[in-house]
Amino acid sequence: ADGCYAVGRALEEGWGVDKNLDAAVAAYELACPPYAGRRDWQGAGDVEERSKRACDRLSAGYESGDLVAKDAGRAMFYARLACTQAGSETFHGGCVRVARLLVEAGIQGEPSDSDEWNAFGPLGSTADNECQRPSVAAECAQYKKVREAHF
């Protein structure tokens, strides 16, 4: 999955290949399929076969409209695929994006006060913790600005 993400980034940015946004989106979609995935060899659960970075890139593309037509619902859908284990992800940008999108969608109150927050996990505190990482500084700046405007 991460290899398809790398191909998507190369196609999106024109790194060593001609820029091709349609092909980039196709590569991201291969790296972040919208279905649950396959079962492990014992049938006990889903095996993670998604690139969290590809899911986050699709989310950003649907949010901004720079890759595909704007679609807030799909932006949230792919952001959630990028952050399936809030607080324990190795890629942190997706969880911060989910928190920001929830605030922008009008989710009010602290995480414990909202069914939407509770259904997804402790994103308010998780996003604040994730924002201590330099790798997500830009996404955190957006999150903090939106949160301050709403709370």
Disulfide bonds with the S-S distance in Angstrom:
Cys32-Cys55 1.95
Cys83-Cys95 1.87
Cys131-Cys140 2.19
